[in-house]
Amino acid sequence: MPTTVDDVARAALSVVGSNAGLLLAIGWASERYRQLTSQVRMRHLRQIGEVVIPAPIDTGTASFTRGSNVVTGNAAAAAAWQARPDIKDGTWYIRLRRVWYRVADVTPTGTILLQSQVAEDDVAAVSYKVIKRYHKLAPDVRYLGKFVHMRLHRMLHEASMLSIDMSHSARWITAGSGPEIVVDVNTDAEGHRLVEFYPFSTTEEIVHYVYWPTPLKLQPGSILPAEVDQEALKSGVLIDVYRFEMAKALRDNKVDAAATWRNEMRAQETTWGKRIEEIAKADHGLDDVALILHPRGLPSFRDDDPLIKTAAADAVSRLVGWP
């Protein structure tokens, strides 16, 4: 029969005959399980997420004026902007010269309102590009693993926001080969993790990624994952049982007994730490990530691809690429 969190709680209470109560012990077991999964990226929690990178919007022409936050487009551009209702969700940017400006809104008449005023010279009826710069990940993402560009079967390089801002502050590269770098940006107001892919793609692309979600709180009757050993989790719950007994002894003014429970609690903390290490070794969940993500099941990613910085390199990447 499968092991439940109730079994772990009862086993821990029975070790010392504690009267802490089953529901309280189940709560302790749940917290120890969450502590365990915060330190070990366990296999049973691993998920595969997907991000669809939309193609840029560059239909028609656009004009803007220094000091204004309004961008006007011709009929074709206005129609293209209005056809994408998500363009005003705060993750899209527009560029006419060199600077990217965040799109704040699209009016009913088909003009773009920018979050900030234009800080470049006036331009009229020129080509432009609107791209989705930031992308939301699954709402339950806790830890991130590798990202893979699915069309080219290429694992993306991870970079910090500081490093990419220093090396590519203008973000001027738009490549037909799609992104090569992924940046963990921040968390939005709704709690979604945001990432940025660079270089920006010229077509719609799909990126898959590995992640570990925040585990749900264990409830009475919850079945433990097979990878979580009952005895191991019990060793963590015993810390809380001993702490409960120590507090009870102190309330009863039994100082010697409280000291004994304190010593047992500290010794158990050491044991629990060792059990976490054992679980981590037994459940090494990163060994087959490449096989999970790769469409052909072959771990043949190119980790040494240079970042495409020129038009010539972009053209070569499209011709060479992957079959």
C-alpha positions as CSV (number, residue, x, y, z in Angstrom):
1,M,0.0,0.0,0.0
2,P,1.2,3.5,-0.7
3,T,2.6,5.5,2.2
4,T,0.6,8.6,3.3
5,V,1.7,11.6,5.3
6,D,-0.5,10.3,8.1
7,D,1.7,7.2,8.4
8,V,4.8,9.4,8.7
9,A,3.1,11.6,11.4
10,R,1.9,8.6,13.4
11,A,5.4,6.9,13.2
12,A,7.1,10.1,14.5
13,L,4.7,10.6,17.4
14,S,5.0,6.9,18.4
15,V,8.8,7.1,18.8
16,V,8.4,9.1,22.0
17,G,4.7,8.6,22.7
18,S,4.1,12.3,22.2
19,N,0.6,13.7,22.5
20,A,1.2,16.5,20.1
21,G,-1.7,15.4,17.9
22,L,-2.0,13.9,14.5
23,L,-3.0,17.0,12.6
24,L,-0.1,19.0,14.1
25,A,2.3,16.2,13.2
26,I,0.9,16.1,9.6
27,G,1.6,19.9,9.4
28,W,5.2,19.2,10.5
29,A,5.6,16.5,7.9
30,S,4.3,18.9,5.2
31,E,6.8,21.5,6.1
32,R,9.7,19.0,6.2
33,Y,8.7,17.8,2.8
34,R,8.7,21.4,1.5
35,Q,12.1,21.9,3.1
36,L,13.4,18.8,1.4
37,T,12.2,19.9,-2.0
38,S,13.7,23.3,-1.5
39,Q,17.1,21.8,-1.2
40,V,16.8,18.9,-3.6
41,R,15.3,19.3,-7.2
42,M,13.5,16.0,-7.1
43,R,12.6,13.9,-10.1
44,H,8.9,13.5,-9.3
45,L,8.4,17.3,-9.3
46,R,10.2,18.0,-12.5
47,Q,8.1,19.5,-15.3
48,I,8.5,20.6,-18.9
49,G,7.2,24.0,-19.8
50,E,6.8,25.7,-23.2
51,V,7.2,29.3,-24.3
52,V,5.9,30.4,-27.7
53,I,7.9,33.4,-29.0
54,P,5.6,35.3,-31.4
55,A,7.0,36.7,-34.6
56,P,7.8,40.4,-34.6
57,I,5.3,42.9,-35.9
58,D,6.7,45.0,-38.8
59,T,3.8,45.6,-41.2
60,G,3.5,49.0,-42.7
61,T,5.3,52.1,-41.5
62,A,5.4,54.2,-38.3
63,S,6.3,57.7,-37.2
64,F,7.2,59.3,-33.9
65,T,8.3,62.6,-32.5
66,R,10.9,63.5,-29.9
67,G,9.3,64.3,-26.6
68,S,6.1,62.6,-27.4
69,N,4.9,59.2,-26.2
70,V,2.6,58.6,-29.3
71,V,3.6,56.5,-32.2
72,T,1.4,56.7,-35.3
73,G,1.3,54.2,-38.1
74,N,-0.2,53.9,-41.5
75,A,-3.4,51.9,-42.1
76,A,-1.5,48.6,-42.4
77,A,0.5,49.1,-39.2
78,A,-2.5,50.2,-37.2
79,A,-4.4,47.1,-38.3
80,A,-1.5,44.9,-37.3
81,W,-1.2,46.5,-33.8
82,Q,-4.9,46.2,-33.1
83,A,-4.8,42.6,-34.2
84,R,-2.6,41.7,-31.2
85,P,-4.6,42.5,-28.0
86,D,-1.6,41.3,-25.9
87,I,0.6,44.0,-27.3
88,K,-0.4,46.2,-24.4
89,D,0.4,43.8,-21.6
90,G,3.7,45.5,-20.8
91,T,6.0,42.9,-22.3
92,W,6.1,44.3,-25.9
93,Y,8.6,46.9,-27.1
94,I,8.9,49.0,-30.3
95,R,12.0,50.3,-32.1
96,L,12.2,52.8,-35.0
97,R,15.9,53.8,-34.7
98,R,18.0,52.2,-32.0
99,V,16.2,52.5,-28.7
100,W,13.5,50.1,-27.6
101,Y,10.4,51.7,-26.0
102,R,7.9,49.8,-23.9
103,V,4.4,49.7,-25.4
104,A,1.9,50.9,-22.8
105,D,-1.3,50.8,-24.8
106,V,-2.9,50.8,-28.3
107,T,-5.7,53.3,-28.8
108,P,-9.0,52.5,-30.6
109,T,-7.7,54.6,-33.5
110,G,-4.6,52.4,-33.9
111,T,-1.8,54.5,-32.3
112,I,0.7,53.2,-29.9
113,L,1.2,54.9,-26.5
114,L,4.7,54.5,-25.1
115,Q,5.5,54.2,-21.4
116,S,8.2,56.9,-21.8
117,Q,8.7,59.8,-24.2
118,V,10.7,59.4,-27.3
119,A,14.4,60.4,-26.8
120,E,15.5,60.3,-30.4
121,D,15.2,62.5,-33.5
122,D,11.9,62.6,-35.3
123,V,11.2,59.9,-37.9
124,A,8.3,59.7,-40.3
125,A,6.8,56.8,-42.3
126,V,9.8,54.4,-41.7
127,S,10.0,50.7,-41.1
128,Y,9.8,49.6,-37.5
129,K,9.8,46.5,-35.3
130,V,7.6,45.5,-32.4
131,I,8.8,42.5,-30.4
132,K,7.6,40.6,-27.3
133,R,10.7,41.1,-25.1
134,Y,9.6,39.4,-21.9
135,H,7.8,36.1,-21.6
136,K,5.8,34.6,-18.8
137,L,6.6,31.1,-17.6
138,A,4.3,28.6,-15.8
139,P,2.7,30.2,-12.7
140,D,4.1,27.5,-10.4
141,V,7.8,27.8,-11.3
142,R,10.1,27.6,-8.3
143,Y,13.4,26.5,-9.9
144,L,14.5,26.7,-13.5
145,G,16.5,24.2,-15.5
146,K,17.7,24.2,-19.1
147,F,16.0,26.0,-22.0
148,V,16.0,24.5,-25.5
149,H,15.3,26.1,-28.9
150,M,13.2,23.3,-30.4
151,R,13.5,24.1,-34.1
152,L,17.3,24.1,-34.0
153,H,17.6,21.5,-31.2
154,R,19.9,24.0,-29.4
155,M,20.3,24.5,-25.7
156,L,20.2,28.2,-24.8
157,H,23.0,29.8,-22.8
158,E,22.0,31.3,-19.5
159,A,23.0,34.9,-18.7
160,S,22.4,37.3,-15.9
161,M,20.6,40.6,-16.5
162,L,23.8,42.5,-15.6
163,S,26.0,40.7,-18.0
164,I,23.6,41.0,-21.0
165,D,23.0,44.7,-20.2
166,M,26.7,45.3,-20.2
167,S,27.4,43.4,-23.4
168,H,24.2,44.0,-25.4
169,S,22.5,47.0,-23.8
170,A,20.9,48.1,-27.1
171,R,19.6,44.6,-28.0
172,W,19.9,45.5,-31.7
173,I,20.3,41.9,-33.0
174,T,17.4,40.2,-34.7
175,A,18.4,36.8,-36.0
176,G,16.7,34.3,-38.2
177,S,18.3,31.6,-36.2
178,G,16.3,32.7,-33.1
179,P,17.5,33.1,-29.6
180,E,20.8,31.8,-28.2
181,I,20.6,33.4,-24.7
182,V,18.0,33.3,-22.0
183,V,17.9,35.7,-19.0
184,D,15.9,35.2,-15.9
185,V,14.5,38.8,-15.5
186,N,12.2,39.0,-12.5
187,T,8.7,38.2,-11.3
188,D,5.6,40.2,-12.4
189,A,2.8,41.5,-10.2
190,E,0.9,38.2,-10.7
191,G,3.8,36.1,-9.5
192,H,4.8,34.8,-12.9
193,R,8.5,34.4,-13.7
194,L,9.7,36.5,-16.6
195,V,12.5,35.6,-19.0
196,E,14.1,37.4,-22.0
197,F,15.4,35.6,-25.1
198,Y,18.1,37.1,-27.2
199,P,18.8,37.7,-30.1
200,F,15.2,38.5,-31.0
201,S,13.7,36.1,-33.6
202,T,12.4,37.0,-37.0
203,T,9.8,34.2,-36.9
204,E,7.6,32.5,-34.4
205,E,9.7,30.1,-32.3
206,I,9.0,27.5,-29.5
207,V,11.3,27.1,-26.5
208,H,10.9,24.2,-24.0
209,Y,12.3,24.4,-20.5
210,V,12.7,22.2,-17.4
211,Y,11.4,23.5,-14.1
212,W,10.5,22.4,-10.6
213,P,7.2,23.8,-9.2
214,T,6.5,24.8,-5.6
215,P,5.1,21.7,-4.0
216,L,1.6,21.8,-2.6
217,K,1.0,21.6,1.1
218,L,0.5,18.0,2.2
219,Q,-3.0,17.4,3.5
220,P,-4.3,14.5,5.7
221,G,-4.4,11.4,3.6
222,S,-1.9,12.8,1.0
223,I,0.1,10.0,-0.6
224,L,3.9,10.5,-0.5
225,P,5.9,10.3,-3.7
226,A,7.7,7.0,-4.1
227,E,11.0,8.9,-4.2
228,V,10.5,10.2,-0.6
229,D,11.4,7.5,1.9
230,Q,9.0,7.3,4.9
231,E,11.9,6.8,7.4
232,A,13.8,9.8,5.9
233,L,10.8,12.1,6.3
234,K,10.1,10.8,9.8
235,S,13.6,11.8,10.8
236,G,12.7,15.4,9.9
237,V,9.4,15.3,11.7
238,L,11.1,14.1,14.9
239,I,12.9,17.4,15.1
240,D,9.5,19.1,15.6
241,V,8.3,16.4,18.0
242,Y,11.4,16.9,20.2
243,R,10.9,20.7,20.0
244,F,7.3,20.2,21.1
245,E,8.3,18.0,24.0
246,M,11.0,20.5,25.0
247,A,8.6,23.4,25.1
248,K,6.1,21.3,27.1
249,A,8.8,20.4,29.7
250,L,9.8,24.1,30.0
251,R,6.2,25.1,30.7
252,D,6.1,22.4,33.4
253,N,9.4,23.8,34.8
254,K,11.2,20.5,34.1
255,V,14.5,22.0,33.2
256,D,16.5,18.8,33.0
257,A,13.9,17.1,30.8
258,A,13.8,20.1,28.6
259,A,17.6,20.0,28.2
260,T,17.4,16.3,27.2
261,W,14.8,17.1,24.6
262,R,16.9,20.0,23.3
263,N,19.9,17.6,22.9
264,E,17.8,15.1,21.1
265,M,16.4,17.8,18.8
266,R,19.9,19.0,17.9
267,A,21.1,15.5,17.2
268,Q,18.1,14.9,15.1
269,E,18.8,18.0,13.0
270,T,22.2,16.5,12.1
271,T,20.5,13.2,11.2
272,W,17.9,15.0,9.0
273,G,20.7,16.9,7.2
274,K,22.4,13.6,6.4
275,R,19.1,12.1,5.2
276,I,18.6,15.0,2.8
277,E,22.0,14.4,1.3
278,E,21.2,10.7,0.9
279,I,17.9,11.5,-0.9
280,A,19.7,14.0,-3.2
281,K,22.2,11.3,-4.2
282,A,19.4,8.7,-4.8
283,D,17.2,11.0,-6.7
284,H,19.7,12.7,-9.0
285,G,17.1,14.3,-11.3
286,L,19.3,16.1,-13.8
287,D,20.9,13.1,-15.5
288,D,18.4,12.7,-18.3
289,V,17.2,16.3,-18.8
290,A,18.9,16.4,-22.2
291,L,17.0,13.3,-23.3
292,I,13.7,14.7,-22.0
293,L,14.0,18.0,-23.9
294,H,15.7,16.8,-27.2
295,P,13.1,16.0,-29.9
296,R,15.2,13.1,-31.1
297,G,16.1,11.8,-27.7
298,L,19.8,12.5,-28.3
299,P,21.9,14.7,-26.1
300,S,23.7,16.4,-29.0
301,F,23.3,20.1,-28.1
302,R,25.8,22.7,-29.3
303,D,26.9,24.5,-26.2
304,D,29.7,26.4,-28.0
305,D,27.7,28.4,-30.5
306,P,29.0,32.0,-30.7
307,L,26.4,34.7,-30.4
308,I,25.4,35.9,-33.9
309,K,26.6,39.5,-34.1
310,T,26.6,40.2,-37.9
311,A,24.3,39.8,-40.9
312,A,26.8,37.4,-42.4
313,A,26.8,35.2,-39.4
314,D,23.0,35.2,-39.4
315,A,22.9,34.1,-43.0
316,V,25.4,31.3,-42.3
317,S,23.4,30.1,-39.3
318,R,20.3,29.8,-41.5
319,L,22.2,27.7,-44.1
320,V,24.1,25.5,-41.8
321,G,21.7,25.1,-38.9
322,W,20.3,21.6,-38.1
323,P,18.6,19.2,-40.5
